[in-house]
Amino acid sequence: MKVLILANAESIHTKKWVVSLSEKGIDIVLFSLHAFNTSSYSDLHNFSYYNLEYNNSLNKQEAKFKKIYYLKAVSKIKNIISIEKPDILHAHYASSYGLLGALCKFHPYIISVWGSDIYEFPRSSIIAKTLVKYSLSKADLVLSTSNVMAKETRKYCKKQIEVTPFGIDLSVFYNHPHQNLFEENSIVIGTIKTLEKIYGLEYLIDAFAIVAKKLPEHKTKLLIVGSGSCEIELKDRVKKWGIQDRVLFTGFIDHSLLPKYYNNIHIFVVSSLNESFGVSVLEASACEIPVIVTNTGGLPEIVENNITGLVVPVQNADEIAKAIEKLLLNEKLRVAIGKNGRKRVETFYNWVNNVLLMIQIYNELISKK
């Protein structure tokens, strides 16, 4: 079987799909608009790639007017199809690669929706909404990582939508001994997120400050892993609370090193304003860390409230603080919830099973040709 994937080659999600499918014997052809570092794919034998070298340095305003530029990619993709003769065309992201795939008029054609392409892009303008509707209308099958995002996607198409979770490699993410980033006996509250507004990290900082002031006798620390446009703003917020000595910003950390950071955390918090799925939550649960998440998007779908984590209201630092305090003061509860989280990931979000599900979908589509 040969699959032509249209996706951003630099995305960790793309890399994970390509590598895993290739390791299962699928011939993968990858097309990316942007030039990319091929080292992540260098060990794959049944893999080839193409790119357009689209200018990724444009700011958002410029990109709005120059998106038309990469439509020339359609002719290149058609040429790739002619050369490679794939069995399936699979686009990841409905509002860009999905449109390119739709314009190629190749079948069987799959679109995987990711999040902002469904929650944000169609709402930005009537044209954007029309483009998403058009892209999805040309797909033989639409895939979503969560039920809640599948429901949102149905606003723009009447196609069959299957849920294909973006699961966790349980051989990589698990509870194991690690090098401590903090002094012994510290209780670490942490998150691993891009430092952007959508993830509501100011509410986590405020909640941590509330707990630190209320329970000064506990050696609480806050670990924030990631980089983004809000980094300076968030560090200023920490200074205003006067908790600089308790907070560590790591900056960007390569995905391969994340298990070490997860295993430094005792309570994992995602304070997002919106979230289509929540991979970092599942990675934390796989490491047997109790999680606290906001009641938005796909997060309540992957966290069983009071069983594998605690679900709190959005934009509410006080409620996040109460949840942190509840877990902070009850080690047995932390351990129990952490173990329950691992079991849930093993049952529903085991990456090995997710890859087999995708291959099954491919086979079913090919059999209908």
N, C-alpha and C positions, 0 to 999 in steps of 0.2 A: 504494500500500500504506500502511495506517495501523497503527502499533504502539502499544499502550498499555504503557508501562514503569512498573513499580512499583519504586521504588528511592530511596535517600537522595540527594536532589538536590545536597547539598553535597559528596558524594564526588567526587574527581577522576576516579575510574573511571566513575561515572555520567555526568559531564560529557563525558568523552571519547567514550563510546558514543553519547550523544544527539547531540552536535555532528557526529560523523562520519557517523552514519546519516542525519541530516537533510541533510547536504551531499550525500549520494548520492541525494537525492530521496525519502526515506522520510518520510511524515508521522508525527511523533512527538507522543504525548500522554504527559506525565510526571506521575505521582502520587507525592508524597512525604509521609510522615507529618508532617514538620516544616516550618514556614515556612522559606523560604530566599531568599538573595540571587539575584535573577533576572538580574543583570548578565552572568553567564557565558553566558546563553542569549539575550541581547538581540538578537543579529544574525541569529537564525534566523527564517526566514519561515514554514516549515511546522511550527510548534511551538506547543503549548499546554500549560498546566500547571495542577495542582490540588494542594492540600495540606490536612492536617487540623489543623496547628498543635499537634501533640502536644508535651507538655512534655518537652523534651530535657534539662532541668537536674536531673532526678532522679538521685540516686546509684544505684549498682548494686543495693543492697539494696531501695530503694524501688521501683525499676523492676521487680523480680521480681514484686512484688505488684500493680503497676499496669499491667502489660502488657495486661491484659484490657481496659483503657480503650480502646486503639486498635482493638479489634475492631469498634467502631462504624464504623470506616473501611470495613468490608465494604459497608454500605449505600451509602456515598458512592461507592465504586468501581463498584458495580452501576449507580448513577445515571449515572456517567461513561460506562460502557459503553453505556448506553441513548442518551446524547446523542451520543457520538463515533463509535459503531459501528466499533470497531477490527477489523482482520482477525486480529490476534494479541495475546494478553496475555503479557507477558514480565516475570517477577519476578526481581529480583536479590537473592539472599540467601534461603536456604531457611527459616530459623527465624523470620522476621518477615514480610517482604513475600511470601515463598513461601506462608506460611499464609494470608495475606489473599487472595492470588490463588486458592488452592485452594478457599477458602470461597465464592468468587464463582461457581464452577462454569462458567466460560467456557472455550471451546475454539476453536482450538488454544491450548494453554497451555504455556509454557516456564518452567523455573526454572534460573537460573544460580547455582551454588554458588560461594562466594567464599573460604572458608577456615575461620574460627572457627565458622561455622554448621554445619560438618561435623566439624571436629576437636575443638571444645570444647563447644558447646551440647548435642549429644545425650548427652554423657557427664556432664552436670551433674545429671541426674535422669531417672527413668523417664518422667515426664511430658514432659520435653524431648525425649527419644528418640522417644516416641510422636508428638509433634507434627511432628517432622521426617519421620518415616516417613509420616505422613498427608499432609503437604504434597507430598512427592515422589511419592506414589502417584497424586495427581491430575494430575500433569504429563504432557503428551504426549511431552515430551522434556526431558532434563536435560543441562545444559552445565557443563563444568568447564574451568578454565584449564590444568590439567596432568593427565597420566596418573596420577600418584600420588594426586591428590585424587579422580580418577574412581574409583580402586580403593577409596578410603576411603568414598566415597559409596555404592558398591555394597553396603556393609554395611547400608544403610537402605532400599534399594529395588532392584527388579529391572527398572527401566526402562532403555531405551537411553540411554547417556551418551556424548555427543560432546565431544571436546576442542576448545575454541575459545580459543587463546592470547590473552592480553591483551598484544598486541605493542607495538612502539616506533615512533614517528613519526621515521623516519630523516632527515627534513628539519629536525628540531629537535635531535635528539641525534646529534651527530657531533663529530669532533675538529676544533677550530678555535682560532685565536688568542683569548686571553682576558686579562682584567686579573688580575695576580697578587695573591693574598691574602697571600703570604709573600715573603720576600726571594729574590732570584735564587739558583739552584743548590740550592734546598731540594728534598728528596724528600718528597712528601706522601703519607702513608698516610691514607685517608679512608673515611668511610661516610656514607650518607644514609638515616636511619631515624628512626622515632618512638622516643623514648627510654623504652622500656618493657622490662620484665623478659624478655619472650618473645624479644627480639632479642639477649640475651646480650652487651651492649656492655661489661660489665666485663671480659670475656675479651679483647676487642680492646684495651682500655686496658692491661691487664696485659701482653699480648703486645707492644704498642708500647713499654712501659716496659722490657721485657726487651731488645728490640732497641736502644733508645736507650742503655741502660747498656753493652751489649756492644760497640756500634759508635759511640762518642761522636764520632768524627771525621767522621761523616756528618751532614749538616744535615737530619735527619729531623724532620718535623712531623706532627701528627695533627689531622685536620679532621673534626669531628663535626657534621653538619648535621641539625637537627631539634629538636623539643621533646617533652616528655612528663613523666610523673610521676616518673621516675628521674633527672631532671636534677641535682638537688642531690646525690643519692647518688653519681652518676658524677663530678661535679666534686670531691667530697670524696676520691674514690678517686685522682683525678689529683694532688691535693695530697699525699696520703699517699706517693705515688711520687716527689714532688718534681719533677714534669715540667710544671708550670704554664706555663713559658715556651715549651714545645713544642706545646701543645695549644690549639686554638681551637674553642669551642662557638659556633655561629652562632645558635642558637635556630631558630624556625620560619622557613622560606623558602618563598615562594610557588612553586608548581610551574613557573610560566613562567620563573622565574629559575634553575632548577636546572642547565641546561647550563653556565652559567658556573662553578658549583661543581664539577661533574663534571670540567671541563677544568682545574681546579686540582689534581686528584688524579693521582698516578702509579701507586698501587696501591690498588685498591678492595677493602674487606673487609666481608663480611657474616658475623657470628658468631652467627647466630640459633640458638635452642634448637629452634625449629620454624618452618617457613615453607612455606606451601601452594604458592607459585609463585616470586616473586622479581623483580618488575618493576624494582626499582632495580639489580639485577645486570645485567639486559638493557640498561638505560639506560647503565650504565657501559661495557658491552661495545660498545654502539653508538658510544660516544665513543672506542673503541680503547684502553680502559684494561684492563690485566690484572686479573682478579678472584681473590679468595680467598674460598671459601664453606665453610660447615660441611656435613657429610654428613647432611642432614635434609630431610624433606618433598620439595618439588619442586626444590630447588636442584641436586642432582646430575643432574636431568633437563635443566636448561637450561645447565649448565656441563660441557663435555667436559674431563675431568681431564687436566692436562698439555698440553692443546691450546688451549683458550680460557680456562683458569684452573686453579687448584689447589683440590682438595677435601680438607678436613681434618676430623678428628673433632670432634664437638660437645663443648663445655665443656672445651676443652683449649688454654689460653693458650700453652703451650710449642710445640705443633704449629703454631699460628697464627704464632708468632714465627719458627719455622723457615721457614715459607712466605714470610713477609715478607722475611726475610734472603735467601732464595734469589733473589727478584725484585729486591731492593734492590741486590744485588751484581752483577747481570747485566742491563745495559741492553738488550742485544740480545734476550734472552729476554723482557723486558717488552714490547718493541716487537712481537715476533713473536706473542706470546700476544694482545696487544691487537688486532692486525690480524686474527688468526683469529677473535676474538670478534665483531668487526664483521661478518665474512663469515657467521658462524653466525646472527647476528640478521637479516641481509639474507635468508638462506635460509629460516629457520623462523619468525621473529617480526617480520616486516614488517607494521606496523599496517594498511597499505593492503590487503594480502591478507587479514588477519584480519577486516576489515570486510566484504570481499566474501564471505568464508566465511559470516559471520552472515546476510547478505542471501540467500545461496543456501539456507541452512537455513530462513529465513522462507518463501521461495518454495516450497520442497518441502513444508512443512507446509500452506501455503494450498492447494496443488494436491491435497492429500489430503482436503480438507474435503468 
